[in-house]
Amino acid sequence: MIFNFDRVVPYIPFILNGIPIIIILSLGAAFFGCIIGLCAAFAKRRGGVIGGIFAAYIDFFRGTPAYVQLCFFHLALPQLIHMNWPGWLSCIIVFSLNSGAYLGEVMRAGIEGIDKGQIEAAHALGVQNRDITKDIIIPQALRNVLPAMFNEFIALTKETSIVSVVGMMDLMRRASIVQGTTYLFFEPYVIILLSYYLLNKVLSFIGSRLERKLKYD
């Protein structure tokens, strides 16, 4: 079997230019996903109608593939409402909602892991619920689940491999262009596999260092 990596080498910079798109989409989705997840966690703990709505949202987004969600939001939904939007916006919205559904359960566990004695002491001192949430619950909950949140961010970077379906010039989209030019499939996919692997190894290293730092603080 003959490999023709020499024909693909000139296209490596072109393929690797898709990495910033992955990182930007992942960071944006992680930021909004954290906000959505935090709202979902508090809503589910309080229950009621709002809690039921968030519970249904979490169940739906955790029970359907991200690929199908993205296709539905970008391709099917515009047909229903007769309105189009750019692919990057579809990616941010879908990945934020998808990430928020997973982070909602993670953050709820982090909130429930806080010592209730602290909250009771704050109530005894006359601290308002808003201040208790802002100064006691949220900081400690985020600290408790930060490693799990970082793992979700790593998973999010891998899920971005589907964004080419909406025309984003990520690694997969760029590799398909190289394939159409060189008629080679194995070599571009090797580059993509190594790129994702190395990127996530770096993120895993940062996450493990962060987790060790939190243990010793």
C-alpha positions as CSV (number, residue, x, y, z in Angstrom):
1,M,0.0,0.0,0.0
2,I,1.4,3.4,-1.0
3,F,0.7,6.6,1.0
4,N,1.0,10.0,-0.6
5,F,1.5,12.3,2.4
6,D,3.9,14.4,0.2
7,R,0.8,15.4,-1.9
8,V,-1.1,16.5,1.3
9,V,1.7,18.3,3.1
10,P,1.2,21.6,1.2
11,Y,-2.5,21.5,2.4
12,I,-1.7,21.0,6.1
13,P,-1.7,24.7,7.0
14,F,-5.1,25.0,5.2
15,I,-6.5,22.1,7.2
16,L,-5.1,23.3,10.6
17,N,-6.7,26.7,10.1
18,G,-9.9,25.0,11.1
19,I,-8.6,24.6,14.7
20,P,-9.4,28.2,15.7
21,I,-13.0,27.8,14.5
22,I,-13.3,24.7,16.8
23,I,-11.9,26.5,19.8
24,I,-14.0,29.7,19.3
25,L,-17.2,27.6,18.9
26,S,-16.3,25.5,21.9
27,L,-15.5,28.5,24.1
28,G,-18.7,30.3,23.1
29,A,-20.9,27.3,23.6
30,A,-19.2,26.5,26.9
31,F,-19.8,30.1,28.2
32,F,-23.5,30.1,27.3
33,G,-23.8,26.5,28.3
34,C,-22.6,27.3,31.8
35,I,-25.2,30.0,32.2
36,I,-28.0,27.8,30.9
37,G,-26.8,24.9,33.0
38,L,-26.8,27.0,36.2
39,C,-30.3,28.3,35.5
40,A,-31.5,24.7,34.8
41,A,-29.9,23.5,38.0
42,F,-31.6,26.0,40.2
43,A,-34.9,25.6,38.3
44,K,-34.9,21.8,38.8
45,R,-34.2,22.1,42.5
46,R,-37.1,24.5,43.0
47,G,-39.5,22.4,41.0
48,G,-42.9,23.7,39.8
49,V,-43.8,24.6,36.3
50,I,-40.4,26.2,35.5
51,G,-38.6,23.3,36.9
52,G,-40.7,20.9,34.8
53,I,-39.9,22.9,31.7
54,F,-36.2,22.7,32.3
55,A,-36.4,19.0,33.2
56,A,-38.1,18.4,29.8
57,Y,-35.4,20.5,28.1
58,I,-32.6,18.5,29.7
59,D,-34.3,15.2,28.9
60,F,-34.8,16.2,25.2
61,F,-31.3,17.5,24.5
62,R,-29.6,14.6,26.4
63,G,-31.8,12.1,24.5
64,T,-31.2,13.2,21.0
65,P,-27.9,13.4,18.9
66,A,-26.2,16.7,18.5
67,Y,-25.9,16.1,14.8
68,V,-29.7,15.8,14.4
69,Q,-30.3,18.8,16.6
70,L,-28.0,20.9,14.5
71,C,-29.6,19.7,11.2
72,F,-33.0,20.4,12.6
73,F,-32.2,23.9,13.8
74,H,-30.3,25.0,10.7
75,L,-32.1,23.2,7.9
76,A,-35.6,22.2,9.1
77,L,-36.6,25.0,11.4
78,P,-36.0,27.8,8.7
79,Q,-38.5,26.0,6.4
80,L,-41.1,26.3,9.1
81,I,-40.6,29.9,10.1
82,H,-39.4,31.2,6.7
83,M,-36.2,32.7,8.1
84,N,-32.5,31.9,7.7
85,W,-29.5,32.5,9.9
86,P,-25.8,31.9,9.5
87,G,-24.2,28.5,10.3
88,W,-22.1,29.8,13.1
89,L,-25.1,31.1,15.0
90,S,-26.8,27.7,14.6
91,C,-23.7,26.0,16.0
92,I,-23.5,28.3,19.0
93,I,-27.1,28.0,19.9
94,V,-27.3,24.2,19.5
95,F,-24.1,23.5,21.2
96,S,-24.9,25.9,24.1
97,L,-28.3,24.2,24.6
98,N,-26.7,20.8,24.3
99,S,-23.9,21.6,26.7
100,G,-26.3,23.4,29.1
101,A,-28.4,20.2,29.4
102,Y,-25.4,18.2,30.6
103,L,-24.0,20.9,32.8
104,G,-27.4,21.4,34.4
105,E,-27.2,18.0,36.0
106,V,-23.6,18.4,36.9
107,M,-24.2,21.8,38.6
108,R,-27.2,20.5,40.4
109,A,-25.0,17.8,42.0
110,G,-22.5,20.5,42.9
111,I,-25.2,22.7,44.5
112,E,-26.5,19.7,46.5
113,G,-23.0,18.9,47.7
114,I,-22.7,22.3,49.5
115,D,-22.8,22.0,53.3
116,K,-26.3,23.1,54.3
117,G,-25.0,24.4,57.6
118,Q,-23.5,27.4,55.8
119,I,-26.8,28.3,54.2
120,E,-28.6,28.0,57.5
121,A,-26.0,30.1,59.2
122,A,-26.4,32.8,56.6
123,H,-30.2,32.8,57.0
124,A,-29.7,33.1,60.8
125,L,-27.5,36.2,60.2
126,G,-30.2,37.7,58.1
127,V,-28.5,37.4,54.7
128,Q,-30.9,37.7,51.8
129,N,-31.4,34.7,49.5
130,R,-30.0,36.6,46.6
131,D,-26.8,37.2,48.4
132,I,-26.6,33.6,49.6
133,T,-27.0,32.4,46.1
134,K,-24.4,34.9,44.7
135,D,-21.8,34.7,47.4
136,I,-22.1,31.2,48.9
137,I,-23.9,28.7,46.6
138,I,-22.7,29.6,43.1
139,P,-18.9,30.0,43.9
140,Q,-18.7,26.8,45.9
141,A,-20.9,24.9,43.3
142,L,-18.7,26.0,40.5
143,R,-15.6,25.0,42.4
144,N,-17.0,21.6,43.2
145,V,-17.8,20.8,39.6
146,L,-15.1,22.6,37.7
147,P,-13.2,19.4,36.7
148,A,-16.5,17.9,35.4
149,M,-17.2,21.2,33.5
150,F,-13.7,21.0,31.9
151,N,-14.4,17.5,30.8
152,E,-17.6,18.7,29.2
153,F,-15.6,21.3,27.4
154,I,-13.3,18.7,26.0
155,A,-16.3,16.6,24.9
156,L,-17.7,19.8,23.3
157,T,-14.5,20.2,21.2
158,K,-15.0,16.7,19.8
159,E,-18.7,17.3,19.0
160,T,-17.7,20.3,16.9
161,S,-16.6,17.8,14.2
162,I,-20.2,17.9,12.9
163,V,-20.3,21.6,12.1
164,S,-19.3,21.1,8.5
165,V,-22.9,20.1,7.9
166,V,-23.9,23.7,8.1
167,G,-21.0,24.9,6.0
168,M,-18.5,25.9,8.7
169,M,-14.9,25.7,7.6
170,D,-13.7,23.4,10.4
171,L,-11.2,20.6,10.1
172,M,-13.6,18.2,8.5
173,R,-14.8,20.7,5.9
174,R,-11.3,21.6,5.0
175,A,-10.3,18.0,4.7
176,S,-13.2,17.3,2.3
177,I,-11.9,20.2,0.1
178,V,-8.4,18.6,0.1
179,Q,-10.0,15.2,-0.7
180,G,-11.7,16.8,-3.7
181,T,-8.5,18.3,-4.9
182,T,-6.1,15.4,-4.3
183,Y,-8.5,12.4,-4.5
184,L,-6.9,11.2,-1.2
185,F,-8.9,10.2,1.8
186,F,-6.5,8.4,4.2
187,E,-3.9,11.1,4.6
188,P,-6.2,14.1,5.3
189,Y,-8.1,12.0,7.9
190,V,-4.9,11.1,9.6
191,I,-4.1,14.8,10.0
192,I,-7.6,15.4,11.4
193,L,-7.3,12.5,13.9
194,L,-3.9,13.7,15.1
195,S,-5.1,17.3,15.4
196,Y,-8.1,16.4,17.5
197,Y,-6.0,14.0,19.6
198,L,-3.3,16.5,20.3
199,L,-5.8,19.3,21.0
200,N,-7.7,17.3,23.5
201,K,-4.5,16.0,25.1
202,V,-3.5,19.6,25.7
203,L,-6.9,20.4,27.1
204,S,-6.8,17.3,29.3
205,F,-3.4,18.3,30.7
206,I,-4.8,21.8,31.5
207,G,-7.8,20.2,33.2
208,S,-5.7,17.8,35.3
209,R,-3.4,20.7,36.4
210,L,-6.5,22.7,37.3
211,E,-8.0,19.8,39.3
212,R,-4.8,19.3,41.3
213,K,-4.6,23.0,42.0
214,L,-8.2,23.0,43.4
215,K,-7.4,20.0,45.6
216,Y,-4.5,21.9,47.3
217,D,-6.1,25.3,47.6
